[in-house]
Structure formats: C-alpha cells, structure tokens
Amino acid sequence: MLYLDHAATSPVRPEVRAAMEPFLAVTFGNPSSRHTAGEAAALALADARRRVARVLGMRAGDIVFTSGGTEANNLAIKGIALAALERGARHLVVSPIEHESILESVAFLRRFHGVEVTVLPVDRHGRIAPQSVVDAARDDTALVSFGHANNEIGTVQDAPALIAAAHAAGTVVHLDAVQSAGWLPLAGLDTDAVSIAGHKLGAPKGIGVLAVRGRVPLEPLLHGGGQERGRRSGTENVAGAVALATALELAEAERDATSVRVGAATRRFIDAVLGAVPRAELTGDPTHRLPCTASFTFAGTSGEAVLLELERRGVISSSGSACAAGSDEPSPVLVACGIDPVVAQTSVRFTFGRDVLSDDAPERLAALVAEAVRAVAS
C-alpha cells in the first residue's frame, strides 16, 4: 500500500518514538509537582520548549504547547482577538481558503462578540495579494491571519510580503504553518504568532504549538492551574512536547535536501498525470507550492469514486482536507479560486512524505491514476 495522505497525518518517526518513550514510563512526573519526579519532567519540558523556539526563531517563553494545530489556531484567533477587544480593536482579516479551525474561530467571534471580518480575495491559484492586506486593514484591526501553505492545494503564500504589509498597517499577524513546518523556513519570518502540529512532522497526534511573542496580549481559552505562563492551563503533555521538539528538529535539519528530492519526484508525478489524463487540471499555484503536494481536478468523474479506485490499486490519497472529510459540499478552497463547484467535487489530493521513492515511482503512480480515472469517467 502506498500512503500519499501525509498532509492529513504522518507516521511517528522511530527517532521520535525513542525520544518520547522515557517520559511515558520512567520520567512520568507532573511538571508542576515540587518533587524530584516532577522536577525531572519540568526540565524535559523546558528543554523541549527551548528546542522548538530555536527552530521557529522565537524565545522559549513564547512557546505554548497545545493539543494540536486546531487548538493552536483557536488560541491564536480567539486569544488575540478577545484580548484586543479591551482596547476597542474588533476587526479581523482572513482569507476564504483558511483551515476550518481559523474560519470557525472567526465565525464564533463574529457571532458572540460582534467582531467584524474582512475576507481577502485570492487569485485562481489561491494567492493573496499583499496590497489587499493594506486595503483591508483599519485602525481597529486586531489581527491578520493566513496560512503559510494551503492544506488542500499546496499553494505557498508570499509570507514575508504579507507580514510586512500587515505590520506596516500596524496590526498583529498570525501564520498558520501547520502544513509548511518542516518544508519551508520559518525562523526568518517576522510573524507575531505561528501555529504548528506535531503529527504532520512525525510526532504523535495530540501535540502542537502556538508560538506567540510576549508583547502580544493573549486571552487564554483554558483556565485552571495557570500552566504555560497562564496562557493554556492543564497538565502539560511532556512526552508529546519532547516528541514535537525532536520531530521539528529532524525535519528542519533535513529540510533542504528533502524538499529538493521530494519536490523533483512530485513535479515528475504532476507532469505524468497531466500527460496521461486528458481532462486533469492541476489546482494551486504551479510554481509557489509545497514540494510534497500534487492536487488535481478530474472533470467528468467523482473525486470520491477516483479515491476508491486508487485504493483498490494500493494507493491511499484524499479529496482534500481531512477535517472536512465526508462533506458532500464542494471544497470552499477550490470555489474561492474560481473553480466550478461541480468540477471542484472531482478533486483529488496526493501528499508525499519524506520517504525516498523508487526511480520510476512517479510515472507508475501516474499510470495508476489514469487507470482509476478511466474506470469512473462519464
């Protein structure tokens, strides 16, 4: 079976499993406890915090460990916006192609707190123009939030330009880097807050990070014992924090070589699919895209039917965001990019991991895709 749904989740790396194991059974103390077992856990947690901060180009005190990317995004959007309400800032700026955890957080703030929202336009490839950020920003804008790389179509935003535009307008910026961490550099970006999720990097599910600079006011969503410097109460997942730090360091150390290798294989696969399937269309930006992502529409088919045919042939892929799996509605991301809703429902996404593929794998995989499409085409 060939697993090509790494944007949804990746297997735990052996090095990560080995690093976290001692904190499940030996050094298992509560890091808030004032005894030797707790202090040992606290030291491990502090070390993981420093390691994550180093890769992200932040300070250790900026790192808030969460239960994953969804919580990190919720904390960023709601936490920054709710804190800003006290100074009268009640306007948010997002794009229509953000992850559900961003868009639903914004919808909550609009519904229950009267927050006003500007939704930025995107072009047919899903790119945001920096000038649109300038045009949208107001004196009462609390936050601009955008995804570094889209989880469905793989489009990479011009993050430095978007961040600079938002800062020039005097507003805080949040970067959703759940898909880009490990594939794109993050340390040089001047963002105020950034979200990542461990299970996209080779850590287990259930651990993530919101890195938010200390100067940014943040209202906690979870109240209790005041852990994470009062920004996220609850007993910390020490094993998960160690796992995430290890996975992030490994991915960063390998990033350049892996991106080149995987990117070349993905490009060959894209070209082979476009050559073998007459009505196939690549979605997302053809140039500014994650090296691991290939996403297509296959007009005249059903995306779900193609997925079933691919799985019969030993290929696991997806129709888009795992968080929207099972929905009968066309992808809002594709519709926002101007793709006809009927065609949008034919989308299939292939996301590669860091494993080395055999030399002929891209072409063999494309042949299987062509077979699957022919089997269901109308």
C-alpha positions as CSV (number, residue, x, y, z in Angstrom):
1,M,0.0,0.0,0.0
2,L,1.4,3.4,-1.0
3,Y,0.3,6.1,1.5
4,L,0.0,9.5,-0.1
5,D,-2.0,11.5,2.5
6,H,0.8,12.9,4.6
7,A,-1.0,16.3,4.7
8,A,-3.6,14.6,6.9
9,T,-1.1,12.9,9.1
10,S,2.3,11.2,9.0
11,P,3.5,8.1,10.9
12,V,5.6,8.6,14.1
13,R,9.3,8.6,13.3
14,P,11.4,5.9,15.0
15,E,13.7,8.6,16.5
16,V,10.7,10.5,17.9
17,R,9.2,7.3,19.4
18,A,12.6,6.6,21.1
19,A,12.9,10.2,22.4
20,M,9.4,10.3,24.0
21,E,9.4,6.8,25.5
22,P,11.2,7.6,28.7
23,F,8.6,10.3,29.5
24,L,5.8,7.8,29.3
25,A,7.0,5.2,31.7
26,V,10.2,6.4,33.6
27,T,10.2,10.2,33.9
28,F,6.5,10.4,34.1
29,G,6.0,13.1,36.8
30,N,3.7,16.1,36.6
31,P,6.0,19.0,35.7
32,S,4.0,21.2,38.2
33,S,4.8,18.9,41.1
34,R,7.5,20.1,43.5
35,H,9.3,16.8,44.0
36,T,12.1,15.1,42.1
37,A,9.8,13.2,39.7
38,G,8.0,16.5,38.8
39,E,11.2,18.5,38.5
40,A,12.7,15.9,36.1
41,A,9.7,16.3,33.9
42,A,9.8,20.1,34.2
43,L,13.4,20.1,33.0
44,A,12.5,18.0,30.0
45,L,9.6,20.3,29.2
46,A,11.8,23.4,29.4
47,D,14.3,21.8,27.1
48,A,11.7,20.9,24.6
49,R,10.4,24.5,24.7
50,R,13.9,25.9,24.0
51,R,14.4,23.5,21.1
52,V,11.1,24.4,19.4
53,A,11.8,28.1,19.9
54,R,15.2,27.8,18.3
55,V,13.8,26.3,15.1
56,L,11.0,28.9,15.0
57,G,13.2,31.8,15.7
58,M,11.3,32.7,18.8
59,R,12.1,32.9,22.5
60,A,11.4,29.9,24.8
61,G,8.9,31.9,26.7
62,D,6.9,32.5,23.5
63,I,6.2,28.7,23.1
64,V,2.7,27.5,24.2
65,F,2.2,23.7,23.9
66,T,-1.3,22.8,22.8
67,S,-3.2,19.6,21.9
68,G,-2.5,20.2,18.2
69,G,-2.9,22.6,15.3
70,T,-6.6,23.2,15.7
71,E,-6.2,24.3,19.3
72,A,-3.2,26.4,18.4
73,N,-5.2,28.2,15.7
74,N,-8.2,28.7,18.1
75,L,-5.9,30.1,20.7
76,A,-4.3,32.5,18.2
77,I,-7.5,33.8,16.7
78,K,-9.7,33.9,19.8
79,G,-7.0,34.6,22.3
80,I,-5.5,37.6,20.4
81,A,-9.0,38.9,19.3
82,L,-10.5,38.7,22.8
83,A,-7.6,40.5,24.3
84,A,-7.8,43.2,21.7
85,L,-11.4,43.9,22.4
86,E,-10.4,45.6,25.6
87,R,-8.7,48.3,23.6
88,G,-11.5,48.6,21.1
89,A,-10.0,46.6,18.3
90,R,-12.7,44.4,16.9
91,H,-11.8,43.8,13.2
92,L,-10.1,40.7,11.8
93,V,-8.7,39.9,8.4
94,V,-8.5,36.4,6.9
95,S,-8.8,34.7,3.5
96,P,-11.5,32.3,2.3
97,I,-9.1,29.4,1.9
98,E,-8.0,29.1,5.5
99,H,-8.3,25.9,7.6
100,E,-11.6,25.3,9.3
101,S,-10.1,25.9,12.7
102,I,-9.4,29.5,11.6
103,L,-12.7,30.2,9.8
104,E,-14.8,28.6,12.5
105,S,-13.0,30.6,15.2
106,V,-13.6,33.8,13.3
107,A,-17.3,32.8,12.9
108,F,-17.6,32.3,16.6
109,L,-16.1,35.8,17.4
110,R,-18.4,37.4,14.9
111,R,-21.5,35.6,16.3
112,F,-20.9,36.0,20.0
113,H,-18.7,39.1,20.2
114,G,-19.7,41.2,17.3
115,V,-16.3,41.1,15.7
116,E,-16.2,42.4,12.1
117,V,-14.3,40.4,9.5
118,T,-12.8,41.3,6.1
119,V,-12.3,38.3,3.9
120,L,-9.4,38.8,1.4
121,P,-9.8,37.8,-2.2
122,V,-7.5,35.1,-3.6
123,D,-6.5,34.6,-7.2
124,R,-7.2,31.5,-9.2
125,H,-4.1,29.8,-7.7
126,G,-5.1,30.7,-4.1
127,R,-2.6,33.5,-3.6
128,I,-3.2,36.6,-1.5
129,A,-2.0,40.0,-2.9
130,P,-0.1,42.0,-0.2
131,Q,-1.9,45.1,-1.4
132,S,-5.2,43.6,-0.4
133,V,-3.9,43.3,3.2
134,V,-3.1,47.0,3.1
135,D,-6.5,47.9,1.7
136,A,-8.3,45.7,4.3
137,A,-6.5,46.9,7.4
138,R,-8.2,49.5,9.6
139,D,-7.4,51.4,12.8
140,D,-9.3,48.8,14.8
141,T,-7.8,45.7,13.1
142,A,-6.8,43.3,15.8
143,L,-5.3,40.5,13.7
144,V,-4.4,39.4,10.2
145,S,-4.3,35.6,9.9
146,F,-3.3,33.5,6.9
147,G,-2.0,30.0,6.1
148,H,1.6,29.8,5.0
149,A,0.8,26.9,2.7
150,N,-2.7,25.7,1.9
151,N,-3.6,22.2,3.1
152,E,-5.7,21.3,0.0
153,I,-3.9,22.8,-3.0
154,G,-0.4,23.3,-1.6
155,T,-0.2,27.0,-2.6
156,V,2.5,28.8,-0.7
157,Q,1.9,32.5,0.2
158,D,4.4,35.3,-0.1
159,A,4.6,35.3,3.7
160,P,7.4,38.0,4.1
161,A,5.4,40.4,1.9
162,L,2.1,39.7,3.6
163,I,3.6,40.1,7.1
164,A,5.3,43.3,6.1
165,A,2.1,44.7,4.7
166,A,0.2,43.9,7.9
167,H,2.9,45.3,10.1
168,A,3.1,48.5,8.0
169,A,-0.7,48.8,8.7
170,G,0.1,48.4,12.4
171,T,-1.6,45.1,13.1
172,V,-0.6,41.8,14.6
173,V,0.0,38.8,12.3
174,H,-0.7,35.1,12.8
175,L,0.8,32.5,10.5
176,D,-0.8,29.0,10.3
177,A,2.3,26.9,9.5
178,V,0.8,23.5,10.2
179,Q,1.4,22.4,6.6
180,S,4.6,24.3,5.9
181,A,6.6,23.4,9.0
182,G,9.4,21.1,8.0
183,W,9.1,22.0,4.4
184,L,9.6,25.8,4.4
185,P,11.9,28.0,6.5
186,L,10.1,29.7,9.5
187,A,12.8,31.2,11.6
188,G,13.3,34.3,9.4
189,L,9.7,35.3,9.3
190,D,8.8,38.3,11.4
191,T,5.4,37.0,12.4
192,D,3.8,37.6,15.8
193,A,2.3,34.2,16.2
194,V,2.7,30.9,14.4
195,S,0.9,27.5,14.7
196,I,2.3,24.0,14.1
197,A,1.1,20.5,14.6
198,G,3.3,17.6,15.7
199,H,1.5,14.8,13.7
200,K,2.3,16.5,10.4
201,L,6.0,16.2,11.2
202,G,6.4,12.7,12.6
203,A,5.3,13.3,16.2
204,P,2.1,11.7,17.6
205,K,-1.3,13.2,17.3
206,G,-2.3,15.3,20.2
207,I,0.6,17.8,20.5
208,G,1.0,21.2,18.8
209,V,2.4,24.7,19.4
210,L,1.3,28.2,19.3
211,A,4.4,30.4,19.4
212,V,3.3,33.9,20.3
213,R,5.6,36.8,21.0
214,G,5.5,38.0,24.6
215,R,4.5,41.6,23.5
216,V,1.2,40.3,22.1
217,P,-1.7,40.2,24.6
218,L,-3.4,36.8,24.6
219,E,-6.5,35.8,26.4
220,P,-6.4,32.1,27.5
221,L,-9.1,29.8,26.3
222,L,-8.4,27.1,29.0
223,H,-8.4,28.3,32.6
224,G,-7.2,26.4,35.7
225,G,-3.8,26.0,37.2
226,G,-2.0,28.6,35.1
227,Q,0.4,26.4,33.2
228,E,2.2,27.7,30.1
229,R,2.7,31.0,31.8
230,G,-1.0,31.4,32.3
231,R,-1.8,31.1,28.6
232,R,-3.0,27.5,28.5
233,S,-3.9,25.7,31.7
234,G,-3.8,22.0,32.1
235,T,-1.1,19.4,32.9
236,E,1.4,19.5,30.2
237,N,2.0,16.6,27.8
238,V,5.7,16.3,28.4
239,A,6.2,13.2,26.2
240,G,4.4,15.0,23.4
241,A,6.4,18.1,23.8
242,V,9.6,16.1,23.6
243,A,8.3,14.3,20.6
244,L,7.3,17.5,18.8
245,A,10.7,19.1,19.5
246,T,12.5,16.1,18.2
247,A,10.4,15.8,15.1
248,L,10.7,19.5,14.3
249,E,14.5,19.5,14.7
250,L,14.8,16.4,12.5
251,A,12.6,18.0,9.8
252,E,14.5,21.2,9.9
253,A,17.9,19.5,9.7
254,E,16.7,17.6,6.6
255,R,14.5,20.3,5.1
256,D,16.7,21.5,2.2
257,A,17.7,18.1,0.9
258,T,14.2,16.6,1.5
259,S,12.4,19.4,-0.3
260,V,14.7,19.1,-3.3
261,R,14.3,15.3,-3.5
262,V,10.6,15.2,-2.9
263,G,9.9,18.3,-5.0
264,A,11.5,16.7,-8.0
265,A,9.5,13.5,-7.6
266,T,6.3,15.4,-7.2
267,R,7.0,17.5,-10.2
268,R,7.5,14.4,-12.3
269,F,4.3,12.9,-11.0
270,I,2.3,16.1,-11.8
271,D,3.7,16.2,-15.4
272,A,2.9,12.5,-15.8
273,V,-0.7,12.9,-14.6
274,L,-1.3,15.9,-16.8
275,G,0.1,13.9,-19.7
276,A,-1.8,10.8,-19.1
277,V,-5.3,12.1,-18.1
278,P,-6.8,14.4,-20.8
279,R,-9.1,16.4,-18.5
280,A,-6.8,16.6,-15.5
281,E,-6.2,20.1,-14.1
282,L,-3.6,21.0,-11.5
283,T,-5.0,23.1,-8.7
284,G,-3.0,25.6,-6.7
285,D,-0.1,27.7,-7.9
286,P,2.1,25.8,-10.4
287,T,5.3,27.4,-9.0
288,H,4.7,28.6,-5.5
289,R,3.6,25.3,-4.0
290,L,4.7,22.9,-1.3
291,P,7.2,20.4,-2.7
292,C,5.1,17.5,-1.3
293,T,1.7,18.3,-2.7
294,A,0.0,17.5,-6.0
295,S,-3.7,18.2,-6.3
296,F,-5.9,17.8,-9.3
297,T,-9.5,18.0,-10.6
298,F,-10.7,15.3,-12.9
299,A,-13.7,16.7,-14.8
300,G,-16.3,14.1,-15.6
301,T,-15.6,12.0,-12.6
302,S,-16.4,11.9,-8.9
303,G,-13.4,12.6,-6.7
304,E,-14.6,10.0,-4.1
305,A,-15.0,7.4,-6.8
306,V,-11.5,8.0,-8.0
307,L,-10.2,7.6,-4.5
308,L,-11.9,4.2,-4.2
309,E,-10.4,3.1,-7.5
310,L,-7.0,4.2,-6.3
311,E,-7.3,2.4,-3.0
312,R,-8.2,-0.8,-5.0
313,R,-4.9,-0.3,-6.7
314,G,-3.0,0.2,-3.5
315,V,-2.8,4.0,-3.4
316,I,-4.2,6.0,-0.4
317,S,-4.9,9.6,-1.1
318,S,-7.6,12.1,-0.3
319,S,-10.1,14.5,-1.7
320,G,-8.8,17.5,0.3
321,S,-8.8,18.5,4.0
322,A,-9.2,15.6,6.4
323,C,-11.1,17.9,8.7
324,A,-13.8,18.2,6.0
325,A,-13.9,14.5,5.1
326,G,-17.4,13.2,4.5
327,S,-18.8,16.6,3.4
328,D,-21.0,16.5,0.2
329,E,-20.2,20.2,-0.5
330,P,-17.6,21.3,-3.0
331,S,-14.3,22.5,-1.4
332,P,-14.6,26.1,-0.3
333,V,-10.9,26.5,-1.2
334,L,-11.4,25.5,-4.8
335,V,-14.6,27.5,-5.2
336,A,-12.8,30.6,-3.8
337,C,-10.2,30.0,-6.5
338,G,-12.9,30.3,-9.1
339,I,-13.3,26.6,-9.9
340,D,-16.8,25.5,-10.9
341,P,-18.5,23.7,-7.9
342,V,-19.3,20.7,-10.0
343,V,-15.6,20.4,-11.1
344,A,-14.5,21.1,-7.5
345,Q,-16.2,17.9,-6.4
346,T,-13.8,15.9,-8.6
347,S,-10.7,16.9,-6.7
348,V,-8.1,14.5,-5.5
349,R,-5.0,15.4,-3.4
350,F,-1.7,13.5,-3.2
351,T,0.7,14.5,-0.5
352,F,4.1,12.8,-0.3
353,G,6.2,12.1,2.8
354,R,9.9,12.2,3.3
355,D,10.4,8.6,2.3
356,V,12.7,8.0,-0.7
357,L,10.6,6.9,-3.8
358,S,12.0,4.5,-6.3
359,D,13.2,6.0,-9.6
360,D,10.1,5.0,-11.6
361,A,7.5,5.6,-8.8
362,P,6.1,9.0,-10.1
363,E,5.4,7.5,-13.5
364,R,4.0,4.3,-12.2
365,L,1.8,6.2,-9.8
366,A,0.5,8.4,-12.6
367,A,-0.4,5.4,-14.7
368,L,-2.5,4.1,-11.7
369,V,-4.2,7.5,-11.5
370,A,-5.0,7.3,-15.2
371,E,-6.5,3.8,-14.8
372,A,-8.6,4.9,-11.8
373,V,-9.9,8.0,-13.7
374,R,-10.8,5.9,-16.8
375,A,-12.6,3.4,-14.6
376,V,-15.1,6.0,-13.4
377,A,-15.1,8.7,-16.1
378,S,-18.5,9.6,-17.5
